[in-house]
Amino acid sequence: MHRRWDEVVRQMRRFFRWLVPEGWLVVDYLNIYKRNPIAKEEREINGVRFLIERWQDNFSLHKRITVISPDGEEKSYQESVLKLTQGDLAYIAERCGFAVEHFWGDYEANPFVVERSPRLIMLARKPVS
């Protein structure tokens, strides 16, 4: 867990360095409490099959997508996302020097509500030193 957390902190520090004073940072993250609960599913689009598997451990959400072409060729892709909460994002941003201004829970700028919001969108500003 510490290695992944440190990677997030290093990336947030990069964002801070790249921005000019009074520059804005928007982080669009998933709401880890409002994720897709389906562990396995299969979809077919234009003859291409998609096998989707989801699982989690104590620190991350994982997803593997296997794509099977009509001729039977398979390719698999996997992603892992660290389970970050609103408090985690705010803590990391502030630790790296940002002033957290606001959180939204969707693309219509509704307030973040942990039980309902599909997204966790953070707006932060790099203050003047």
Secondary structure, 3 states (H helix, E strand, C coil): CHHHHHHHHHHHHHHHHHCCCCCEEEEEEECCCCCCCCCEEEEEECCEEEEEEEEECCCEEEEEEEEECCCCCEEEEEEEEECCCHHHHHHHHHHCCCEEEEEECCCCCCECCCCCCCEEEEEEECCCC
